[in-house]
Amino acid sequence: MRGVVGAGTLATGFRCDFGQRTTTIFQQATARLRYFTMATMVEEAMPTATTAPKKAKLHGRAFYESIGSPKYMLAPMVDQSEFAWRMLSRSFMPERHKRAILAYTPMFHARLFSETQKYRDQHFQPTHPTTGAAWLDGNPAIDRPLFVQFCANDPQHLLSAAKKVEAYCDAVDLNLGCPQGIAKKGKYGSFLQEDQELIFRLINTLHENLDIPVTAKIRILDTKEATLAYAQNVLRAGASILTVHGRRREQKGHLTGLADWQMIRFLRDNLPKETVLFANGNILEYDDIERCLEATGADGVMSAEGNLSNPGIFAPHPPVGEEPVDYWRGKDGKGGWRVDAVFRRYLDILHEYVRGEKPPARRPLFVPGMDIKWLEEDPVVIPATGASSDRKKSDVTSPNYSALQAHMFHLLRHFVSKHHDVRDALARARLGEIEQFEAIYRLVERKVAEGLLEYERTDGKCVEDPEAEAKLRQQAEEDPETSAPAVLQCKRPWWVVQPIIRPLPKEAMVKGAVQLSKKDKKRMAAAAEAAGKEGETNGDAKRVKGDNGLKVDAAANSTVQNGDAAAVDVPPVAAATEDLEKKTAFQSSELVSG
């Protein structure tokens, strides 16, 4: 064997002569390499069942339009915006309009999600555990558009978590609004708002490294200028959509108060016109959605607690005379979805999608005039825990079951205030015991039927309370800062889903629903005393602000007596907040929505 020198050497490499057969080794190797390279290129270019062609990444308004420009947003709520609830909320929309609801997953902890398989399995179920097929969360056929929300304070943890979900959602959202104590302890949610540089890095890391867009949800700050600068930072980092909760971080629990729509309007008017902006706050019923859109100029409206009280909040009211059987309308013209119908629909979704089985046979929804013999049957018996023969392991580990009890307490809040046996049965129900909830449904179904019959029998008088209504009207006339008008507007019979109206912070103070700590009582007393002295000097009543941000009236009738605040305009917003929420006469809400 000899080397061939010259131009041919570069083209053919080495040549082997074996008698009459001359083989060019390099030519054959080159041909084989060229064949396999082309085959690989063709194979990679061909779409498969598991790998679809990569789409161009859209941003901002182009992305928003690509998902149908939805104007209804189901808020991210910790342990309460899971798949089954999203399906329930969409089910009230006509089939052609179901994608008009953009839904968010519950808030997930980015580090736990990225590092722990068990955490992922218990919170996010995009593929079936045995077949690997598209299943629940983010299923393109039934659960889109969908944004997955994370809380985080480390860009790499956030990116690692986001990479695990980007194939199953339309965007990843960063929670910058959670106001709860656990967020403060973990330094995430609204407790990142003092670190704008970190916020930029979190969002920009996703923007630069994900195949899908990143979005963010924030709360407003104390001033318009600070809030605008905050929003600009989020957008500059690469967020495609900005959701603004019109409340400050301190507005939570019984100090929630009203959201500031004018602050959101200020952002709308001062951010670039192409900015996609969602508004969040003050959405109690369907009519509030249009009012919010008009007041804020936002592209869409997000609902959290309003949706929990009424999952059909995004569906327009049916025309008079065209109500489906599950929508009740009273003699005063006011109506809403029946609690038994919503409960039934929710259970059916769990059976069909989560358990993969046909829902149990049910009797038609009762309306007066139908046969009532079934009401005379033996009373409903709630099965004992563990009595169910078909209980599955997934019934305990699925996020769709862990949320069930909390959802029903929220949905039936007004119902159980009258029917304590249902309240007690719900309290005793255990995770994964679907038959217990089926029995509770039958109990609710029976009581709704009895309520409807009594309503017809009394010509509607059974749900009237003239004395209470007169008191509310008087309260509304005397005090512009009261929740009375909302209560009057939203009040429905107990068999209809309806919002839970929180008393405004000032009302909660007066009623003793929240109490100041001794430390803050002293601060208020000192502030009132100082203001009183200043008022004596100036001859005028003035407004003063204590160290903790609490405004008090400095007039003579606004002094603090026996340690109680006599007149309070706005609640404390700093050190006193946690103390104020500890004592309450109202049912507390553990809802966490960033």
Phi, psi and omega in degrees: 000133180228153179281141178262117184260145178124195183299325183294336182296319181292330184275322189243351179073234181261146178242136179251128178252118175236086181066237183273355183256122177242122184244128177266101186298314186293326179296317179294317180297319180295320180296316179298317180299319180295321180296309183294326178296315179295319181297319179295318180297318179295317181297318181292331181282340182278128177291145178239180181295334184254343182234107179271158177302136181289127181273153175294138181281122179265164183218149173060227185294327178298319176295314181303317179291330181291337178259014173097009181050053181296147178244000176247129182237121174274115191295153171286123182226127184304121178061016184222003173241041182286174187309308185299321180290323176297318178297319179298315181296321179287336188293342180277350180272147172303150185308319183287348183247007184296329179281001175285348176261117172268120184251148176248147172289168167301160176291128177252149178277116189300315182295313179297320181295321183285331188258339191239114179297319181299319178298317179297315182297327183273354183235337186218120187230074182281333181235151181291135185296338181254322183263337182078001180283160176304134189234272188251273187300122177077009178304120185302335184278335188224345187231048176225154356288149184219130172251137176260127183255138176235151164254145184195160171223009178230119183303322183287321174299318180296316180295318180299317179293317182296324179297332182281346182242351189298338178280351187240015180209175182264335178198162174248131183249139177260126178280116175237021186235348183300123184258004189285161181301325181294328177290323177295316180296320182271356183055068171210185182062224183291348181274010170263352191293343174279349182245075184294332179293319178294318177303317179300314183294322179299310182291316183294327177299318177290319181301321184277341190238351179264156175273354178238163182290163173245143178230173181211152178235124184236169168251159179285158176258187187290331182234159178297318183295317180294320180294320179296315179298321177299310180299319180296322178296316180297317180290319180297328179290341177125008179294132180278330181222140178242122173256131183241117172275119187283035175231154176279168182301327184284346183274095181208165180056227180281359175255018185300309180065196183266146174283150184264094179293330181294328176295321178293321176299321178300318177295317179303319183282342186245351173270161178306144185301330182282355180297130175272120188233128175250141179253143181224132176127139177073024180260099181261327181211174188304318183297336179293335182297309180294323178298320180293316179301317181291319183288324187261336186074014182289161177281331181207167183234134180255141177233137177244277183296325177300322178289324179294325178283330182213094181296347177267019186297334182275351182271133178294154179294136177293149179299150178302131181090351181241023182290133171292167185296334182273004176246121183257138175233130184275179181291341177272002179091347180277145182212184178174173180286137180287139183296325180293324180291320180291318178302312180299315182297320179297312179297321179298322178295318178299316179296309189289314188264316186277314180272343179068039181221163179287133178300151180296155178293137181230153175286155178302150176302134186283138169226147179307137184109342177277167180298139183242013180300326182296337178289342180267000180289175179302147181297158180289135178248126179278122181300150177288155177300131180089358182282339182292132182273344184247024179294134182248158177300323181295338178295335181266323185272341184289134176296340181287339176265326181295338180269348190300311184297314180298320178299317184289326175295321179290314183295323184259020185307309182287328179296311186285345175293341177257321185252089185289337178293325176291319177302315182293322179295320177297320181295328181274345182297144184244154183305129177085354181271076186297329180293331176295318180289329175296319179293320177297322176301316181297326177294317177296317180303317181294316183290326176296317178300316179296322179294319179295321178295318179294323179300316179290322183292327183258007182057037176086354185288341182294340181252004180273146177217078185304322182295314180294320179295319179297321179295319179294319180295320178295318179298319180294324180287324185277332186225112180292338180261071181217157178273359184304315179301322179293321178297315179297320183290321189264352184299130177222165173299158186295345180270008179243136177296142184199156184289156172267116183270115176284139170294144176295156185308319181296320178295319180298322177297310184299320182282353181081014179293330175229151183228146177283151172286162179301324181298317183281333174297319178295319179297317180295318181297317179296318180295319180293321180295316179296319180293323179297319178295319179293324179293324177296325180287317184270343181078009182230151172280131182239165176258130179235162183235125180284177182299329184269010178089004182276125177269135178230154179278127183270002178290168186300327184275010183243026177280166180261120182243135179055032176079006181253145177281122183278322181217119182232129181270316178223155184283162173300146184232017180229246188296334185280348190303311182295321179296321182295331185273353185286325184247125184207149176261358182250156178296128180283157178242126178267012180301130174241111177229116181291000000 
